[in-house]
C-alpha cells in the first residue's frame, strides 16, 4: 500500500485529500517539484529545492517548513514506502481560504507529497527514440515559475499522444521553439553544437537541463543557450528532450520530418551515457 504525506500526516494514498477550498485546487495557486529517485537517492535534490524556494518566492507563498525539515520528511516518506527507484512528487499551495481571487495574507500552506515506483534508469532503453509534434505555445507568460497551472501542457501532451507521439514542442509567436509540454528541447547542429533555448520567462529552467549542460562542459561537448526555429530543429543533426521524469530522450521525428537518420545519434548517445553515470554517483542527498 502506497503512503502519502498531507500536512504533517503519513496516510494511505487512497485516503490522502485536501480541503475543497484549497487554493491549489480552485486557482492553481500552488507550486510543485518532481524528484527522480535512483538507488534510493533523490537526483539533483538541491537544485530542485532551490527552484522550489524560488517559485514560492515569486508567488509570495510561505515556506511550510525549513529546508532541513523538508528533507527529513521526504526521506521518511521514502522509508515508509520502501521505495528505491521512481519519483517523489511534492506540491505546496498557498493554503485554504474562502474562494476569492485576492490572495489572503497569513495562510498556512498546504504541503502534500506522493511517490511513484518505476524501473531503474536503463541507458539502453533510453536510446529508443520518440516522435514529437509541434503546437502553439498558449501558456501564461511566467513559465519560469513551476506552478500547477498545467492545462495548456495537458492539452498539448494529450494531442501528442492522440497522434502517436511522445511529446509536443511548443512554438512562440515568431515560430521559435520554447520547450516541450513537460520537458526542455535540445538540438545538435551540423557542427556538433548542443543548443537549448536560453532561460527567460518563456521556459522553465529544467534541473536535468542544467545538469546536462554541466556534464557537456566537463566532457568537452560544446553547448549554447539561444533560440532556434522549427525549421532549424527539423534540419538538425540530432534532437532530444530532457526532464526529471524521462531523463534524456532522443527525438527521431518532429511532426513528419525525420531528424538525422531517424535513430539516436552519437551526441545524444553520449549525453545519455554521461547522465546515466552521473545518476549513479550523484551525492546531492
BALOBA-1460 file (C-alpha; in Angstrom, 3 decimals):
// residues 285
<rec num="1" residu="x" x="0.000" y="0.000" z="0.000"/>
<rec num="2" residu="x" x="1.415" y="3.399" z="-1.020"/>
<rec num="3" residu="x" x="1.736" y="6.033" z="1.699"/>
<rec num="4" residu="x" x="1.425" y="9.767" z="1.011"/>
<rec num="5" residu="x" x="2.137" y="12.839" z="3.105"/>
<rec num="6" residu="x" x="-0.512" y="15.501" z="3.781"/>
<rec num="7" residu="x" x="0.171" y="18.399" z="6.147"/>
<rec num="8" residu="x" x="2.150" y="16.524" z="8.763"/>
<rec num="9" residu="x" x="0.487" y="13.112" z="8.410"/>
<rec num="10" residu="x" x="1.571" y="9.967" z="6.597"/>
<rec num="11" residu="x" x="-1.634" y="8.426" z="5.276"/>
<rec num="12" residu="x" x="-2.646" y="5.632" z="2.867"/>
<rec num="13" residu="x" x="-2.611" y="7.109" z="-0.618"/>
<rec num="14" residu="x" x="-6.295" y="6.338" z="-1.223"/>
<rec num="15" residu="x" x="-7.186" y="8.373" z="1.858"/>
<rec num="16" residu="x" x="-4.984" y="11.382" z="1.060"/>
<rec num="17" residu="x" x="-7.031" y="14.550" z="0.496"/>
<rec num="18" residu="x" x="-7.073" y="18.327" z="0.891"/>
<rec num="19" residu="x" x="-9.887" y="20.765" z="1.638"/>
<rec num="20" residu="x" x="-12.267" y="21.681" z="-1.192"/>
<rec num="21" residu="x" x="-11.346" y="25.354" z="-0.747"/>
<rec num="22" residu="x" x="-7.618" y="24.779" z="-1.022"/>
<rec num="23" residu="x" x="-6.347" y="27.481" z="-3.377"/>
<rec num="24" residu="x" x="-4.232" y="24.967" z="-5.269"/>
<rec num="25" residu="x" x="-7.423" y="23.126" z="-6.214"/>
<rec num="26" residu="x" x="-9.507" y="26.205" z="-7.053"/>
<rec num="27" residu="x" x="-6.940" y="28.618" z="-8.520"/>
<rec num="28" residu="x" x="-3.809" y="26.558" z="-9.312"/>
<rec num="29" residu="x" x="-2.275" y="28.797" z="-6.625"/>
<rec num="30" residu="x" x="0.464" y="26.272" z="-5.928"/>
<rec num="31" residu="x" x="3.909" y="25.132" z="-6.986"/>
<rec num="32" residu="x" x="5.462" y="21.681" z="-7.315"/>
<rec num="33" residu="x" x="8.612" y="19.682" z="-7.931"/>
<rec num="34" residu="x" x="9.258" y="16.149" z="-9.159"/>
<rec num="35" residu="x" x="12.403" y="14.414" z="-7.894"/>
<rec num="36" residu="x" x="13.819" y="11.392" z="-9.719"/>
<rec num="37" residu="x" x="14.728" y="8.558" z="-7.364"/>
<rec num="38" residu="x" x="17.504" y="6.162" z="-8.351"/>
<rec num="39" residu="x" x="19.044" y="3.651" z="-5.977"/>
<rec num="40" residu="x" x="17.414" y="5.378" z="-3.019"/>
<rec num="41" residu="x" x="18.933" y="8.761" z="-3.986"/>
<rec num="42" residu="x" x="16.967" y="11.856" z="-4.903"/>
<rec num="43" residu="x" x="18.755" y="13.054" z="-8.028"/>
<rec num="44" residu="x" x="19.687" y="16.756" z="-8.115"/>
<rec num="45" residu="x" x="17.872" y="17.282" z="-4.825"/>
<rec num="46" residu="x" x="19.461" y="20.629" z="-4.014"/>
<rec num="47" residu="x" x="18.705" y="22.019" z="-7.460"/>
<rec num="48" residu="x" x="15.048" y="21.064" z="-7.137"/>
<rec num="49" residu="x" x="14.817" y="22.582" z="-3.662"/>
<rec num="50" residu="x" x="16.464" y="25.788" z="-4.889"/>
<rec num="51" residu="x" x="13.891" y="26.056" z="-7.682"/>
<rec num="52" residu="x" x="11.054" y="25.239" z="-5.284"/>
<rec num="53" residu="x" x="12.085" y="28.068" z="-2.988"/>
<rec num="54" residu="x" x="12.363" y="30.442" z="-5.958"/>
<rec num="55" residu="x" x="8.862" y="29.515" z="-7.162"/>
<rec num="56" residu="x" x="7.428" y="30.062" z="-3.684"/>
<rec num="57" residu="x" x="9.149" y="33.432" z="-3.502"/>
<rec num="58" residu="x" x="7.837" y="34.546" z="-6.908"/>
<rec num="59" residu="x" x="4.263" y="33.821" z="-5.766"/>
<rec num="60" residu="x" x="4.819" y="35.076" z="-2.202"/>
<rec num="61" residu="x" x="3.767" y="31.720" z="-0.735"/>
<rec num="62" residu="x" x="5.259" y="30.983" z="2.661"/>
<rec num="63" residu="x" x="7.588" y="28.017" z="3.037"/>
<rec num="64" residu="x" x="5.782" y="25.411" z="5.152"/>
<rec num="65" residu="x" x="8.986" y="24.367" z="6.939"/>
<rec num="66" residu="x" x="12.735" y="24.749" z="6.767"/>
<rec num="67" residu="x" x="14.703" y="23.019" z="4.019"/>
<rec num="68" residu="x" x="16.296" y="20.693" z="6.580"/>
<rec num="69" residu="x" x="12.896" y="19.668" z="7.959"/>
<rec num="70" residu="x" x="11.505" y="19.190" z="4.450"/>
<rec num="71" residu="x" x="14.373" y="16.867" z="3.556"/>
<rec num="72" residu="x" x="13.687" y="14.792" z="6.674"/>
<rec num="73" residu="x" x="10.019" y="14.448" z="5.702"/>
<rec num="74" residu="x" x="10.965" y="13.436" z="2.165"/>
<rec num="75" residu="x" x="13.313" y="10.737" z="3.420"/>
<rec num="76" residu="x" x="10.768" y="9.413" z="5.872"/>
<rec num="77" residu="x" x="8.230" y="9.144" z="3.055"/>
<rec num="78" residu="x" x="10.716" y="7.110" z="1.025"/>
<rec num="79" residu="x" x="11.407" y="4.872" z="4.038"/>
<rec num="80" residu="x" x="7.778" y="4.125" z="4.857"/>
<rec num="81" residu="x" x="7.151" y="3.281" z="1.202"/>
<rec num="82" residu="x" x="10.342" y="1.177" z="0.935"/>
<rec num="83" residu="x" x="10.996" y="2.670" z="-2.477"/>
<rec num="84" residu="x" x="14.385" y="2.936" z="-4.178"/>
<rec num="85" residu="x" x="13.502" y="3.698" z="-7.819"/>
<rec num="86" residu="x" x="10.822" y="6.045" z="-9.088"/>
<rec num="87" residu="x" x="9.875" y="9.611" z="-8.298"/>
<rec num="88" residu="x" x="8.729" y="11.836" z="-5.470"/>
<rec num="89" residu="x" x="6.103" y="14.491" z="-6.202"/>
<rec num="90" residu="x" x="5.910" y="17.495" z="-3.870"/>
<rec num="91" residu="x" x="3.280" y="20.236" z="-4.013"/>
<rec num="92" residu="x" x="2.811" y="23.354" z="-1.902"/>
<rec num="93" residu="x" x="-0.294" y="25.529" z="-2.219"/>
<rec num="94" residu="x" x="-0.995" y="28.877" z="-0.601"/>
<rec num="95" residu="x" x="-3.489" y="27.133" z="1.681"/>
<rec num="96" residu="x" x="-7.208" y="27.017" z="2.440"/>
<rec num="97" residu="x" x="-9.465" y="30.105" z="2.387"/>
<rec num="98" residu="x" x="-12.966" y="31.096" z="1.264"/>
<rec num="99" residu="x" x="-12.926" y="31.439" z="-2.520"/>
<rec num="100" residu="x" x="-11.738" y="34.879" z="-3.587"/>
<rec num="101" residu="x" x="-9.332" y="35.890" z="-6.333"/>
<rec num="102" residu="x" x="-7.367" y="38.144" z="-3.999"/>
<rec num="103" residu="x" x="-4.843" y="36.059" z="-2.069"/>
<rec num="104" residu="x" x="-5.340" y="36.426" z="1.705"/>
<rec num="105" residu="x" x="-2.368" y="37.094" z="3.944"/>
<rec num="106" residu="x" x="-1.143" y="34.719" z="6.632"/>
<rec num="107" residu="x" x="-2.489" y="31.433" z="5.281"/>
<rec num="108" residu="x" x="-0.922" y="28.145" z="6.357"/>
<rec num="109" residu="x" x="0.462" y="26.485" z="3.206"/>
<rec num="110" residu="x" x="-0.751" y="23.034" z="2.216"/>
<rec num="111" residu="x" x="2.088" y="20.533" z="1.723"/>
<rec num="112" residu="x" x="1.498" y="17.173" z="0.058"/>
<rec num="113" residu="x" x="3.879" y="14.509" z="-1.253"/>
<rec num="114" residu="x" x="3.384" y="11.275" z="-3.140"/>
<rec num="115" residu="x" x="5.734" y="8.643" z="-4.543"/>
<rec num="116" residu="x" x="5.611" y="6.527" z="-7.683"/>
<rec num="117" residu="x" x="7.559" y="3.337" z="-8.322"/>
<rec num="118" residu="x" x="9.400" y="2.988" z="-11.617"/>
<rec num="119" residu="x" x="12.085" y="0.799" z="-13.111"/>
<rec num="120" residu="x" x="15.738" y="1.823" z="-12.724"/>
<rec num="121" residu="x" x="17.151" y="4.049" z="-15.439"/>
<rec num="122" residu="x" x="18.088" y="1.862" z="-18.402"/>
<rec num="123" residu="x" x="20.586" y="3.546" z="-20.713"/>
<rec num="124" residu="x" x="19.931" y="1.045" z="-23.494"/>
<rec num="125" residu="x" x="16.172" y="1.574" z="-23.327"/>
<rec num="126" residu="x" x="16.758" y="5.335" z="-23.307"/>
<rec num="127" residu="x" x="18.352" y="5.085" z="-26.751"/>
<rec num="128" residu="x" x="14.960" y="4.332" z="-28.254"/>
<rec num="129" residu="x" x="13.788" y="7.465" z="-29.981"/>
<rec num="130" residu="x" x="10.467" y="9.230" z="-29.808"/>
<rec num="131" residu="x" x="8.417" y="11.403" z="-32.102"/>
<rec num="132" residu="x" x="7.258" y="14.894" z="-31.162"/>
<rec num="133" residu="x" x="4.603" y="17.110" z="-32.669"/>
<rec num="134" residu="x" x="4.513" y="20.893" z="-32.561"/>
<rec num="135" residu="x" x="1.837" y="23.210" z="-31.211"/>
<rec num="136" residu="x" x="1.411" y="26.921" z="-30.470"/>
<rec num="137" residu="x" x="2.644" y="27.903" z="-27.029"/>
<rec num="138" residu="x" x="-0.580" y="29.117" z="-25.377"/>
<rec num="139" residu="x" x="0.700" y="29.084" z="-21.797"/>
<rec num="140" residu="x" x="0.848" y="32.069" z="-19.461"/>
<rec num="141" residu="x" x="3.838" y="34.412" z="-19.541"/>
<rec num="142" residu="x" x="5.603" y="33.192" z="-16.390"/>
<rec num="143" residu="x" x="6.585" y="29.672" z="-17.377"/>
<rec num="144" residu="x" x="9.760" y="30.115" z="-15.322"/>
<rec num="145" residu="x" x="7.665" y="29.539" z="-12.178"/>
<rec num="146" residu="x" x="6.891" y="25.848" z="-11.671"/>
<rec num="147" residu="x" x="3.200" y="26.167" z="-10.848"/>
<rec num="148" residu="x" x="0.482" y="23.519" z="-11.070"/>
<rec num="149" residu="x" x="-1.194" y="25.636" z="-13.764"/>
<rec num="150" residu="x" x="-0.633" y="22.967" z="-16.417"/>
<rec num="151" residu="x" x="-3.808" y="22.850" z="-18.513"/>
<rec num="152" residu="x" x="-2.098" y="24.051" z="-21.699"/>
<rec num="153" residu="x" x="0.561" y="21.377" z="-21.225"/>
<rec num="154" residu="x" x="-2.129" y="18.764" z="-20.634"/>
<rec num="155" residu="x" x="-3.876" y="19.733" z="-23.874"/>
<rec num="156" residu="x" x="-0.656" y="19.608" z="-25.897"/>
<rec num="157" residu="x" x="0.571" y="16.351" z="-24.368"/>
<rec num="158" residu="x" x="-2.830" y="14.742" z="-24.957"/>
<rec num="159" residu="x" x="-2.781" y="15.889" z="-28.591"/>
<rec num="160" residu="x" x="0.682" y="14.373" z="-28.960"/>
<rec num="161" residu="x" x="-0.417" y="11.031" z="-27.523"/>
<rec num="162" residu="x" x="-3.532" y="11.040" z="-29.716"/>
<rec num="163" residu="x" x="-1.202" y="11.325" z="-32.731"/>
<rec num="164" residu="x" x="1.123" y="8.573" z="-31.555"/>
<rec num="165" residu="x" x="3.840" y="10.964" z="-30.376"/>
<rec num="166" residu="x" x="5.569" y="11.181" z="-27.007"/>
<rec num="167" residu="x" x="5.755" y="14.950" z="-26.612"/>
<rec num="168" residu="x" x="4.729" y="18.308" z="-28.070"/>
<rec num="169" residu="x" x="7.288" y="21.027" z="-28.738"/>
<rec num="170" residu="x" x="5.774" y="24.466" z="-28.268"/>
<rec num="171" residu="x" x="6.278" y="27.381" z="-30.661"/>
<rec num="172" residu="x" x="6.183" y="31.063" z="-29.758"/>
<rec num="173" residu="x" x="4.518" y="33.709" z="-31.919"/>
<rec num="174" residu="x" x="7.671" y="34.028" z="-34.063"/>
<rec num="175" residu="x" x="7.958" y="30.303" z="-34.763"/>
<rec num="176" residu="x" x="10.784" y="29.614" z="-32.328"/>
<rec num="177" residu="x" x="10.753" y="26.518" z="-30.121"/>
<rec num="178" residu="x" x="10.290" y="27.336" z="-26.435"/>
<rec num="179" residu="x" x="10.212" y="23.888" z="-24.807"/>
<rec num="180" residu="x" x="8.168" y="20.705" z="-24.605"/>
<rec num="181" residu="x" x="4.869" y="20.421" z="-22.764"/>
<rec num="182" residu="x" x="6.753" y="18.732" z="-19.907"/>
<rec num="183" residu="x" x="10.403" y="18.816" z="-20.969"/>
<rec num="184" residu="x" x="13.166" y="21.031" z="-22.303"/>
<rec num="185" residu="x" x="14.036" y="20.871" z="-26.007"/>
<rec num="186" residu="x" x="17.519" y="20.391" z="-27.480"/>
<rec num="187" residu="x" x="19.013" y="20.134" z="-30.948"/>
<rec num="188" residu="x" x="22.503" y="19.298" z="-32.226"/>
<rec num="189" residu="x" x="23.776" y="21.420" z="-35.106"/>
<rec num="190" residu="x" x="25.749" y="20.192" z="-38.091"/>
<rec num="191" residu="x" x="28.879" y="21.450" z="-36.317"/>
<rec num="192" residu="x" x="28.175" y="19.259" z="-33.282"/>
<rec num="193" residu="x" x="26.977" y="22.058" z="-31.010"/>
<rec num="194" residu="x" x="24.254" y="21.294" z="-28.457"/>
<rec num="195" residu="x" x="21.605" y="24.018" z="-28.452"/>
<rec num="196" residu="x" x="18.794" y="24.698" z="-25.992"/>
<rec num="197" residu="x" x="16.778" y="27.865" z="-25.530"/>
<rec num="198" residu="x" x="18.116" y="30.371" z="-23.008"/>
<rec num="199" residu="x" x="16.172" y="30.689" z="-19.764"/>
<rec num="200" residu="x" x="13.690" y="33.527" z="-19.522"/>
<rec num="201" residu="x" x="10.016" y="33.834" z="-18.617"/>
<rec num="202" residu="x" x="9.107" y="31.702" z="-21.656"/>
<rec num="203" residu="x" x="10.550" y="28.429" z="-20.340"/>
<rec num="204" residu="x" x="11.124" y="26.560" z="-17.120"/>
<rec num="205" residu="x" x="14.771" y="26.275" z="-16.143"/>
<rec num="206" residu="x" x="14.906" y="22.486" z="-16.081"/>
<rec num="207" residu="x" x="17.080" y="20.852" z="-13.443"/>
<rec num="208" residu="x" x="18.010" y="17.971" z="-15.763"/>
<rec num="209" residu="x" x="18.690" y="20.581" z="-18.461"/>
<rec num="210" residu="x" x="21.136" y="22.305" z="-16.132"/>
<rec num="211" residu="x" x="22.846" y="19.034" z="-15.240"/>
<rec num="212" residu="x" x="23.241" y="18.126" z="-18.912"/>
<rec num="213" residu="x" x="24.921" y="21.486" z="-19.533"/>
<rec num="214" residu="x" x="27.355" y="20.826" z="-16.685"/>
<rec num="215" residu="x" x="28.099" y="17.336" z="-17.989"/>
<rec num="216" residu="x" x="28.641" y="18.690" z="-21.501"/>
<rec num="217" residu="x" x="31.035" y="21.339" z="-20.226"/>
<rec num="218" residu="x" x="33.015" y="18.840" z="-18.164"/>
<rec num="219" residu="x" x="33.287" y="16.365" z="-21.031"/>
<rec num="220" residu="x" x="34.258" y="18.545" z="-23.943"/>
<rec num="221" residu="x" x="30.848" y="18.861" z="-25.596"/>
<rec num="222" residu="x" x="30.031" y="22.320" z="-26.905"/>
<rec num="223" residu="x" x="26.671" y="23.811" z="-25.965"/>
<rec num="224" residu="x" x="24.967" y="27.161" z="-26.369"/>
<rec num="225" residu="x" x="21.787" y="28.694" z="-24.979"/>
<rec num="226" residu="x" x="19.857" y="30.507" z="-27.710"/>
<rec num="227" residu="x" x="16.601" y="30.474" z="-29.595"/>
<rec num="228" residu="x" x="16.152" y="28.130" z="-32.528"/>
<rec num="229" residu="x" x="13.378" y="27.934" z="-35.095"/>
<rec num="230" residu="x" x="11.220" y="24.993" z="-36.050"/>
<rec num="231" residu="x" x="12.951" y="24.887" z="-39.439"/>
<rec num="232" residu="x" x="16.359" y="24.687" z="-37.756"/>
<rec num="233" residu="x" x="15.110" y="21.941" z="-35.469"/>
<rec num="234" residu="x" x="13.756" y="19.892" z="-38.367"/>
<rec num="235" residu="x" x="17.060" y="20.139" z="-40.222"/>
<rec num="236" residu="x" x="19.185" y="19.478" z="-37.126"/>
<rec num="237" residu="x" x="21.738" y="16.701" z="-36.944"/>
<rec num="238" residu="x" x="20.082" y="15.350" z="-33.786"/>
<rec num="239" residu="x" x="17.432" y="16.369" z="-31.273"/>
<rec num="240" residu="x" x="16.466" y="15.288" z="-27.773"/>
<rec num="241" residu="x" x="14.490" y="16.262" z="-24.690"/>
<rec num="242" residu="x" x="15.412" y="16.402" z="-21.008"/>
<rec num="243" residu="x" x="13.298" y="16.226" z="-17.863"/>
<rec num="244" residu="x" x="13.336" y="14.646" z="-14.415"/>
<rec num="245" residu="x" x="10.820" y="12.008" z="-15.497"/>
<rec num="246" residu="x" x="12.192" y="10.836" z="-18.878"/>
<rec num="247" residu="x" x="15.796" y="11.905" z="-18.145"/>
<rec num="248" residu="x" x="17.233" y="12.165" z="-21.690"/>
<rec num="249" residu="x" x="15.117" y="11.082" z="-24.654"/>
<rec num="250" residu="x" x="16.216" y="11.164" z="-28.325"/>
<rec num="251" residu="x" x="13.811" y="12.787" z="-30.800"/>
<rec num="252" residu="x" x="13.635" y="10.927" z="-34.110"/>
<rec num="253" residu="x" x="10.838" y="12.899" z="-35.788"/>
<rec num="254" residu="x" x="9.390" y="16.387" z="-35.419"/>
<rec num="255" residu="x" x="5.944" y="16.368" z="-36.978"/>
<rec num="256" residu="x" x="6.585" y="14.498" z="-40.240"/>
<rec num="257" residu="x" x="10.256" y="15.446" z="-40.541"/>
<rec num="258" residu="x" x="12.846" y="12.782" z="-39.763"/>
<rec num="259" residu="x" x="15.760" y="14.000" z="-37.651"/>
<rec num="260" residu="x" x="19.108" y="12.730" z="-38.883"/>
<rec num="261" residu="x" x="18.818" y="9.062" z="-39.783"/>
<rec num="262" residu="x" x="15.801" y="8.591" z="-37.532"/>
<rec num="263" residu="x" x="17.710" y="6.953" z="-34.685"/>
<rec num="264" residu="x" x="19.566" y="8.093" z="-31.580"/>
<rec num="265" residu="x" x="22.678" y="9.874" z="-32.819"/>
<rec num="266" residu="x" x="26.170" y="9.829" z="-31.298"/>
<rec num="267" residu="x" x="25.825" y="13.110" z="-29.412"/>
<rec num="268" residu="x" x="22.586" y="12.118" z="-27.725"/>
<rec num="269" residu="x" x="24.030" y="8.678" z="-27.052"/>
<rec num="270" residu="x" x="26.965" y="10.323" z="-25.287"/>
<rec num="271" residu="x" x="24.644" y="12.549" z="-23.229"/>
<rec num="272" residu="x" x="22.610" y="9.508" z="-22.148"/>
<rec num="273" residu="x" x="25.805" y="7.703" z="-21.164"/>
<rec num="274" residu="x" x="27.057" y="10.684" z="-19.164"/>
<rec num="275" residu="x" x="23.720" y="11.240" z="-17.446"/>
<rec num="276" residu="x" x="23.370" y="7.572" z="-16.532"/>
<rec num="277" residu="x" x="26.829" y="7.620" z="-14.946"/>
<rec num="278" residu="x" x="26.019" y="10.889" z="-13.175"/>
<rec num="279" residu="x" x="22.932" y="9.433" z="-11.520"/>
<rec num="280" residu="x" x="24.939" y="6.520" z="-10.191"/>
<rec num="281" residu="x" x="27.458" y="8.804" z="-8.499"/>
<rec num="282" residu="x" x="25.180" y="11.747" z="-7.588"/>
<rec num="283" residu="x" x="25.692" y="12.635" z="-3.921"/>
<rec num="284" residu="x" x="23.282" y="15.553" z="-3.540"/>
<rec num="285" residu="x" x="21.331" y="13.620" z="-0.889"/>
